């Protein structure tokens, strides 16, 4: 590994600046701009103003939402695990059939079940009982 002292580092930076000039600054700004745009688009995709998004955002800290569809065996397994923990943590369970809402069907498709604790996604596809119990106990 090469080690440089401060004076060497400054000389190298000046040499690079002379060679590349403003392109470094422009690339850094573009990278930051792209990251910011990506974050905004992800937030807009997650919370696009549908009634379900508003309900989820307003849900209590121990309100569990299970996005499912009929005939989903993974959803049935997740529901059985969640129901066994409801009374222990004083939580409530709300099942949402994604086939009844076009926005949810497009968002989740075949990637179900999706479980939220409050407004935070807790699990997808399979539920780890230890991790889910910890998430419920940390929900405030």
HELIX and SHEET records of a PDB file:
HELIX    1   1 UNK A    6  UNK A   20  1                                  15    
HELIX    2   2 UNK A   23  UNK A   46  1                                  24    
HELIX    3   3 UNK A   51  UNK A   57  1                                   7    
HELIX    4   4 UNK A   73  UNK A   89  1                                  17    
HELIX    5   5 UNK A   98  UNK A  100  5                                   3    
HELIX    6   6 UNK A  102  UNK A  108  1                                   7    
HELIX    7   7 UNK A  129  UNK A  138  1                                  10    
SHEET    1   A 4 UNK A  92  UNK A  97  0                                        
SHEET    2   A 4 UNK A  63  UNK A  68  1                                        
SHEET    3   A 4 UNK A 114  UNK A 117 -1                                        
SHEET    4   A 4 UNK A 120  UNK A 124 -1                                        
END                                                                             
